[in-house]
Amino acid sequence: MTRLRPIPLTGVPRPAGALPLAGSATVCFLQVERLRRGAAPEIVGIADLDPVDLERLSSRRPPVLNLTLDRPRLMGILNVTPDSFSDGGRFLAPDAAQARAAAMAADGAEVIDIGGESTRPGAATVPAEEEIARIAPVIRAVAAGGPPVSVDTRKAPVAAAALAAGAALVNDVSAFAYDPDMAGLAAARGVPVCLMHAQGRPETMQRDPRYDDVLLDVLDHLEDRIAAAEAAGIPRRRIVIDPGIGFGKTQEHNLALLARLSAFHDLGCALLLGASRKRFIGTIGGTGVAEGRGPGSLAVALAAAAQGVHFLRVHDVAETRQALALWRAATTGETG
């Protein structure tokens, strides 16, 4: 199978004939990289591509949660857990969680992603009843007066309770592979979903992750999960995909995915990246403290924006919003 990776371009003036990258107002492309297993990449111009392929690579993705996707949107991370890798325990109490959600909304978060089970490497599974008890009151409070809420869960009973409390998107790190009832639930409720790639489960995923070709393997896996979601009745326009940085991947794997992130536009879905404060940022940036990885997280976010990512899932909302505003201004010469 051949995969097509648009080669992103930014800056002014936009080259004649260039097409927007997945509907981006800032990023375009004139060439693509053809990727095949066992073959060297091949660079070709867009004039040599099938019109169907060009439409898939260039068209603006349909709005998600009423957010147009011509620019990166910010999803704020809210871990209502005692053991998440970056902020475990800080927002476990409902009042603290609600205050954090309000602060992120004020800082510019356009979606709040709320989870009650840590999926960091080595984390143990949390019973559904406990996960519901952690997140339901917080979702109810946040959804009543804040931005849309996404629920970060692998379990259909938890997702059902979250949707009943006011959540509007299901973000499943297993891409519906953990709980077979998830796809049917999301289809029946008519909500958008995020399908993430992960190799293995949190308890063991970082022990010895291996791939034949990490980029092509992750693309193939996500294509299969998209097909499963569509078969369950979820249209592609309601599907967001996530390559799953750090989920069953070494630093080398993470960097290979980030370097060719624009290849995921070949799947024709909105694209989300969740790399904020992850271990590889600390390793490369020289800090073992998760909260000290903000500058590195901003660098990765801007690199992702330059490859047409539609959603950035981040801890540091205000800082990322400011960085994106300056990136757009410095890239286009315009503000606003």
C-alpha positions in Angstrom: 0.0 0.0 0.0 1.2 3.5 -0.8 0.8 6.3 1.7 1.0 9.9 0.8 2.6 12.5 3.1 2.1 16.1 2.1 5.4 18.0 2.5 4.3 21.1 4.5 5.1 24.7 3.5 4.7 27.9 5.5 5.6 31.5 5.0 4.7 34.2 2.5 4.0 34.4 -0.3 2.2 31.1 -0.8 3.6 29.4 -3.9 1.4 29.5 -7.0 -0.7 26.3 -7.2 -0.1 25.2 -3.6 -3.0 23.6 -1.9 -4.0 24.0 1.8 -2.9 21.2 4.0 -6.0 19.5 5.4 -7.8 22.9 5.2 -5.2 24.9 7.1 -5.2 28.6 6.6 -1.5 28.7 7.2 0.1 25.5 5.9 0.1 24.4 2.3 1.9 21.8 0.1 3.1 21.5 -3.5 4.7 18.0 -3.2 4.0 14.7 -1.4 6.2 11.9 -0.3 5.1 8.5 -1.5 5.8 5.9 1.2 5.8 2.2 0.6 7.1 -0.7 2.7 10.5 -1.9 1.6 11.0 1.0 -0.8 12.8 4.4 -0.6 10.4 7.4 -0.3 9.6 9.1 -3.6 8.9 12.8 -3.9 6.2 13.8 -6.5 4.4 17.0 -7.4 0.7 17.4 -6.8 0.1 17.6 -10.6 0.9 13.9 -10.7 -1.7 12.9 -8.1 -5.2 11.6 -8.5 -7.8 14.3 -7.8 -9.4 12.1 -5.2 -6.1 11.9 -3.3 -5.6 15.7 -3.6 -9.1 16.3 -2.2 -8.4 14.0 0.8 -5.1 15.7 1.6 -6.2 19.3 1.1 -9.8 19.6 2.1 -10.8 21.3 5.4 -12.1 18.7 7.9 -15.7 19.1 9.1 -16.1 21.1 12.3 -15.8 19.1 15.5 -17.8 20.4 18.6 -18.7 23.4 16.4 -15.0 24.3 16.1 -13.8 25.0 12.5 -10.5 23.3 11.8 -8.7 25.8 9.7 -6.2 26.4 12.6 -5.0 24.4 15.6 -7.5 24.2 18.5 -6.5 23.8 22.1 -7.6 20.9 24.2 -6.8 21.3 27.9 -5.8 18.3 29.9 -7.6 17.7 33.2 -6.5 14.6 35.1 -8.9 13.7 37.9 -6.5 11.0 39.2 -4.0 10.4 42.0 -1.3 9.1 39.7 -1.0 10.8 36.3 2.6 11.4 35.3 2.5 15.2 35.3 -0.1 16.4 37.8 -1.4 13.3 39.6 -3.4 14.1 42.7 -3.5 17.9 42.2 -7.0 17.9 40.8 -8.5 14.8 42.3 -10.8 16.8 44.6 -13.9 18.1 42.6 -13.4 21.7 43.7 -9.8 21.7 42.5 -10.7 20.0 39.2 -13.5 22.6 38.5 -11.2 25.5 39.4 -8.5 24.0 37.0 -11.1 23.7 34.2 -12.2 27.3 34.7 -8.6 28.5 34.6 -7.9 26.6 31.4 -11.0 27.9 29.8 -10.0 31.5 30.7 -6.6 30.8 29.2 -8.1 29.8 25.9 -8.9 26.1 26.1 -11.6 25.3 23.5 -12.2 21.7 24.8 -11.5 20.3 28.3 -10.4 16.7 28.2 -11.3 15.0 31.5 -10.0 11.6 32.6 -10.3 9.6 35.7 -7.8 6.8 34.9 -4.1 7.4 34.4 -2.8 5.7 31.2 0.9 6.5 31.9 3.3 3.7 31.4 2.9 1.2 34.2 -0.5 2.5 35.4 -3.0 0.0 36.7 -6.6 -0.3 35.5 -9.2 1.6 37.6 -12.6 0.0 38.1 -15.3 1.7 36.1 -17.3 2.7 39.2 -14.4 4.5 40.7 -13.6 6.2 37.4 -17.2 7.4 37.1 -17.2 8.7 40.7 -14.1 10.7 40.0 -15.2 12.4 36.7 -19.0 12.6 36.6 -19.4 15.5 39.1 -16.6 17.4 37.5 -17.9 16.9 33.9 -21.4 18.0 35.1 -20.0 21.2 36.5 -17.7 22.0 33.7 -20.2 21.2 30.9 -22.8 23.5 32.5 -20.8 26.7 32.0 -17.6 26.1 30.2 -16.2 24.9 26.9 -17.2 21.5 25.5 -15.9 18.5 27.5 -14.2 15.4 26.1 -14.1 12.3 28.3 -10.8 10.4 28.2 -11.7 6.8 28.9 -11.5 3.2 27.4 -14.6 1.9 29.0 -18.2 2.1 27.7 -19.9 2.4 31.1 -17.7 5.3 32.0 -18.3 7.0 28.6 -22.0 6.5 29.0 -22.0 8.1 32.4 -19.8 11.0 31.1 -22.1 11.6 28.2 -25.0 11.7 30.5 -23.2 14.2 32.7 -22.6 16.5 29.6 -19.5 15.3 27.8 -19.6 15.8 24.1 -16.7 13.8 22.7 -15.3 10.3 23.6 -11.4 10.1 23.6 -10.4 6.5 23.7 -6.7 5.7 23.9 -7.4 2.1 22.8 -9.3 3.2 19.6 -12.3 1.1 20.8 -10.1 -2.0 21.1 -10.3 -2.3 24.9 -14.1 -2.3 25.3 -16.1 -3.7 22.3 -19.2 -1.8 23.4 -17.5 1.6 23.0 -18.1 2.0 19.2 -21.8 1.1 19.4 -22.3 3.6 22.3 -20.6 6.4 20.5 -22.5 5.7 17.3 -25.8 5.6 19.1 -25.2 8.9 20.9 -24.0 10.6 17.7 -20.9 12.1 19.3 -17.5 12.7 17.8 -14.7 10.4 18.9 -10.9 10.4 19.0 -9.2 7.1 18.1 -5.6 6.8 19.4 -2.9 4.3 18.5 -1.4 2.4 21.3 0.8 -0.7 21.3 -0.2 -2.8 24.3 -1.8 -1.6 27.5 -0.5 0.9 30.0 0.7 -1.7 32.4 3.2 -3.2 29.9 3.3 -0.9 26.8 6.8 0.5 27.4 8.6 -2.7 28.2 9.9 -3.4 24.7 7.8 -1.8 21.9 8.8 -2.9 18.4 7.6 -2.1 14.9 8.5 -3.1 11.4 8.0 0.6 10.3 6.6 2.7 13.0 5.0 5.3 10.7 3.4 2.8 8.4 2.4 0.4 11.2 0.6 3.2 13.1 -1.1 4.5 9.9 -2.3 0.9 9.1 -3.6 0.4 12.6 -5.5 3.7 12.7 -7.0 2.9 9.2 -8.3 -0.4 10.6 -9.8 1.3 13.7 -11.4 4.0 11.5 -13.0 1.2 9.4 -14.2 -0.5 12.6 -15.8 2.8 13.8 -17.4 3.4 10.4 -18.8 -0.2 10.4 -20.3 0.5 13.8 -22.1 3.6 12.4 -19.7 6.5 13.2 -19.2 8.6 10.0 -15.6 9.7 9.2 -16.5 13.3 9.7 -17.0 12.6 13.4 -13.6 10.8 13.8 -10.4 12.4 15.1 -7.2 10.4 15.0 -4.2 10.5 17.4 -0.8 8.8 16.6 -0.4 8.1 20.4 3.0 9.6 21.2 4.5 7.7 24.1 2.0 4.8 24.1 4.0 1.7 23.3 6.8 3.8 21.6 10.4 4.5 22.3 11.9 8.0 21.9 13.1 6.9 18.4 9.5 5.9 17.5 8.1 9.2 18.8 10.5 11.3 16.8 9.9 9.3 13.6 6.2 9.9 13.9 6.6 13.6 14.7 9.0 14.2 11.8 6.4 12.9 9.3 3.2 13.8 11.2 1.6 15.2 8.0 1.3 11.6 6.7 -1.7 11.2 9.0 -3.7 13.6 6.8 -3.7 10.7 4.3 -6.4 9.1 6.4 -8.8 12.0 5.8 -9.7 12.7 9.4 -9.0 15.5 11.8 -5.7 15.1 13.5 -4.9 15.5 17.2 -1.5 15.4 18.9 -1.0 14.8 22.6 2.7 15.1 23.4 2.6 17.6 26.2 5.3 17.1 28.9 6.0 13.6 27.9 9.2 11.8 28.9 11.0 12.2 25.5 10.7 16.0 25.9 12.5 15.8 29.2 15.1 13.4 27.9 16.0 15.6 24.9 15.5 18.9 26.8 17.4 17.8 29.9 14.8 17.8 32.6 13.4 14.9 34.6 10.6 17.0 36.1 7.3 16.9 34.1 6.4 20.5 35.0 9.7 21.7 33.7 9.0 20.4 30.2 6.8 23.4 29.2 9.3 25.0 26.7 9.9 21.6 25.0 6.2 21.0 24.8 5.7 24.3 23.1 8.4 23.5 20.6 6.7 20.2 19.7 3.3 21.9 19.5 4.6 24.5 17.0 6.3 21.8 15.0 2.9 20.0 14.9 1.1 23.2 13.9 3.5 23.5 11.0 2.3 20.1 9.8 -1.4 21.0 9.9 -2.4 19.4 13.2 -6.0 20.3 14.1 -6.0 19.7 17.9 -3.2 20.1 20.4 -3.9 18.4 23.7 -1.8 20.3 26.3 -1.2 21.0 29.9 0.0 24.6 29.4 -2.9 26.3 27.7 -2.0 29.9 28.0 1.6 29.4 27.0 0.5 27.3 24.0 -2.1 29.8 22.9 0.5 32.6 23.0 3.0 30.6 21.1 0.5 29.7 18.4 -0.5 33.4 18.1 3.1 34.4 17.6 3.8 31.5 15.2 0.9 32.5 13.0 1.9 36.2 13.1 5.6 35.4 12.3 4.6 33.0 9.6 2.0 35.1 7.8 2.9 38.6 8.8 -0.7 39.1 10.1 -2.3 39.0 13.5 -5.8 37.9 14.4 
